[in-house]
Amino acid sequence: MQSVSLATISLVPFLSPKMTTYPARPQDRNAWILARRGQKNRLAPSLPYASLWEEEIGEGGDSVSTATLFLTNRECPYRCLMCDLWQNTLDETVPLGAIPAQIRDALSTLAPARQIKLYNAGSFFDPKAIPPDDYPAIAHEIAGFERVIVECHPAFLGKRTLTFQQMLKGPLEVAMGLETAHPQVLEMLNKRITLDSFRKAAATLAKNSIALRVFILLRPPFLSEEEGLFWAKRSLDFAFECGASVCCVIPVRGGNGAMEQLSAEGVYSPPRIASLEEAVLYGLSLGQGRVFADLWDIERFAETPEDHATLSRLDHLNRTQRIPNT
């Protein structure tokens, strides 16, 4: 199956949400989102808020053991509409040495792994989240890994990215949230990027031999189920056109206050599990890179026996990256 270029399709008409309180003006959105938040979790700056050991299909099709660390740090400065990661962040930058200590603590509890993901509820190259003076110590702590994966908002890519890359013994991969290729919905998500700025950030990574992993939302607010699936597929097309080697499709969840408000107003509903499977199968059919379904807390979307059967198939797709024969 061939991808569909955004340049060759007509934009799905975007209707102003009916009777929603969500601000039309970008300058008003931060306050609206913040006003609907609950309390943050209490975290210690010296400890990661979570870690896990998992396996992921690598570029060569082999299973790669992975240490995934969720680092505790200052909250991201961007207030994305759908984000709930702020719940596990601090209000201040962590002290120098705290991030390397978090990495040591997490790795001491996990089995050995070949690659490491340093996820941090924000941007790794945000200097107020991860102090750049800690880069050498971080590189030392992760020197034994074959591959290092971090996540970052496109706006924070730059000299610090290249500085950190040069400290590593193996390849660097950066995960970026495209979220959606629907330009109007992307703007409404308050992420403060455009398709053009994402494309330029991806080109910067490619120019410096840094791999790109892309996060894509399935059914963000303001889209119907059918539109959500359509634009998840177009987002996969766009991500691979930008040089992504990995795409992760994430069903949009509630839980941050803002999404509950939009759900009550009729402009957000959780996606169906069947749509997640169709999006992943489409991405794999393109043959341009690996495509994973984000299965964290996925049971909340399962309502029927068929949903649970679909979850089993999605887990199999994640572990094999092979479309079953039909």
N, C-alpha and C positions, 0 to 999 in steps of 0.2 A: 504494500500500500504506500503510495507516495504522499508526502506532506503537501499541505496547501499553503502557499505563500500569502501573508497578510495583504500584500499588494494586489492580489488577484480576487479578493472577496469584498463584498459590500459589508460595512459595519452593521452588526445587528442594531436596530434602532434602540437607543437608550432613552427610556422614558423617565422623567423625573419621578422619584418615589412618591407614591400616593400618601399624603398625610403623614409624612415622616418628620420627626423633630431634628433629624440629622442635618447639620448646617450645610447650605449650598456654598458658602464662602470658606475657602481654605483657612483663612485666618481665624475662623471661629471653631474649627474642628477640634483642636487640642483641648480646649476647655470643655467641650461637650463630652469627649471621650474620658477625660480625667474625672469629670463629675460623676461618672457612673461606675467608677472603680470601687472595689472593696479594699481590704487591708492586705499588705504584703506579708509573706511569711518571714519569720524571724530567722536570720542566717548568721553564721559565724564567718568573718572574713578569711579565716585560716583554713576553712573546709569547703570542698565543693558541695553543691547542694544535691548532687546525684552522680552516680557513675554506673556503668554496666559493661559487660563483656558480651559481644555478639559476633556473628559471622555474616559476611557480605560477599557476594560474588564480585570478584575483581575484574580488571580489564581483560585478563587472559581466560576468564571463565572458571577459574579456580575459586574455592572458598577461602576467604581471607579473614583471619581472626582479627577482631577490632576492639580496642579499648575506647569506649565513648565516655568522655568526661563532661559534666555540666558545671562549669566554673562559676563561682560566686563573684560578682563584680558590680560596679555601678550601673544603674539603669541606662538603657539606650536613650539618646536624646530625641528619637523619633517616636511619635505616638500613633502607631498604625492601628487602624480601626479594629482589626480582627485579633490583635496580639494579646496573649495572656502570659507571655514570658516575664513581664514586669513583676509578677507575683514572687519571683525568686531572684530579686536583685536588691542591691543596696542603694542608699541615697548619696553615698560618698565614694570616691575612688579608694580602692583597697591600698593598704600600706605596701611599700616596696618589699618584695620577697614573699608576699602572700600568695600570689598565683603559682610560683614554683612549689611552694609548700603544699598547696592544694593538689597539684599534680602528683607530688610524692605520696601524699596521703591516699589518693585514689588508686594509684598504681600498686600500692602495697596491699590492696584488698582484692585486686583482680588477677586472673590468670594471665600468663604471658600472651602477647598479641603481636601481630605483624604490623598493623597500622593503628594510628590513634586519631580520634576526632576530638578536637578541643572546641566544644560548643559553649557559648557564654551568654545566652539570652540577650545578645546585642551584636556588637561588631568587634572582632578580635583586634582590628587595627584602629579602633577608637582609643586614643591615648588616655582618656578618662576612665576607660573600662579595664584595659590591660596596659599597665605602665611600660612604655618602650624600654626603659632602663632594665626591665626584667627579661627582655628578649634573650640575652645570652644565657641566663640561668634556666629559662624555659627550654631553650634549644639543648642545653646540657641534660635536662631531665628526660627529654624525649629522643635522645640521640640514637637509641637502639631500634627505633621504629623505621620500617621501610618507607612509610608514607605518612604525611601529616596533613590533616584536613581541618580547616578552620572555617568559620562563617563570618561574613562581613557585609554591611550595607555598601553598595557601590560608591557612595560618597567618600568612604574612608580608605579606598584603595589609593596607593601612591608610593612614595619613597619608603615609608615604614614597611610596606608589603615586601618590597625588594630587599630591604635590609634584613628582615626576618628570613626570607627565602635563602639568602646567602649564608645564613648560620646553620642551615639544615644539611644533613648528610644525604637525605633522599629527596624525592619530589614533594612539592607543596601543591595542595588542592584547596581552592577557595569555593565555599558554598555561598551563593547569593540568592536572595528571594526575588524572583521575578514577579511572583504571585499570579498575575494574569496579563495576557497580551491584549485584553480589551482596554484601550487607552482611557476611556472615560471612567470605567470602574477602577482601574489602577489609580487614577487621580483621586477618586472618592475614598480609596483606602487610606489616604493620608500618609503614604509611604515616602512621598517627596522624591519620586523618581519618575522618569518617562521611559518609553521604549527606546528612545534614542540614547539617553544617558546609560541605560542598561547595556545597550549594544556597544557603546564606547568603553565601558568598564570591562566587558568581556573581551574586547579587542586588546585592551591593555594586558590582561592576563595572558592571552594567547601570544602576544608579542614577547612576553618574558617567560614562556614555557611553563606557565602555571595552569594546571587543569581547572576546569570549571564544573561545578555541581550546581544545579538549579532547583530551587523549591517552587512548586506550582500549586496553587490553590484550586480545589475542586468546589465549585459553586460558592464563590464569595457573595456577599450581600448584593442585592439589587438585580440578581439574575434568577430566572426560573431554572428548574431542573434541566430542561433541555438546553437552554442557553449556557448553563454552567458546564455541562458536558462538552458542548460545542467549543467553548472558549478554553477549556482545559486542553482539548486537542490542538487548538490553534496556539496555545502557549507552549505545548511540546514542540510544535513546528518551529516556533520562534526561538526557543531555547537551543535546539539543535542547529538552527541556522547561525546562532551566535557562537557555536563551537562547544556546547556542553558535551561532556562525556558521560554525565550521570544526571538524571532528572528524578526528583522525588515528588510524587503527587500526594498532596495533603488535603484530606476532607476538612472543610471549615467547621470548627467546633464553637460551641458557646462556652461561657464560663468566665468572661471578663467584664460583664456588666453591660458593655456597649452592645454586644451581640444579643443579649437578652432583650434589650430595649428594641432593637431592630426586629427581632422575632415577634415581639408583641405588636409591632406596627405593621407586620405583614410583609416586610421586605427582606427577610432572611429566614431560610429553613435549612436544616441539615441535609446534605446530599444523601442519595441512596447508595448503598454498598454496590449495587449493580452498576451504577455509573462509575464508581471508582475502578471496578474491574474493567469496564469498557475503555476507560481512559488509559489504563496501564497496557492493556492489550494493543490499543492503537499505537502507543509510544513504542512498544517492542516491535510492532510490525514495520516501523520505519527503518529498523536495522541500523540506526545511527549512534546508539549508545545504550547504556543500561537504564532501566526505568523501574523504580521501586514505588510501591504503595506504602505510605506512612500508616502503620498499623498500631501506633500507640493509642491505647484506650479505645480501640476500634469497636469493642463490644457495645459501646453506647449507641452505635448505629444499627446494631443487629436486632431485628424485630421478629423475624420469621425463621423457620427451619432453612429456607432457601438462602437467607442472609448468612447463616452460619456455614452453609456449604460454600458460599461465595468467599467467605473469609478463609476457608481452608484452601481454596484455589489461589487466592491472592498470596497466601503464605508460600505456596508452592512456586508461584511466579517469582516472588522475591528471591527464593533460594535457588532457582534454576535459570531464570531469565529466558525460559523457553516457552513459546506458545504451544499449547497442546494440539495434537492432531485432531481434527474434527471430521 
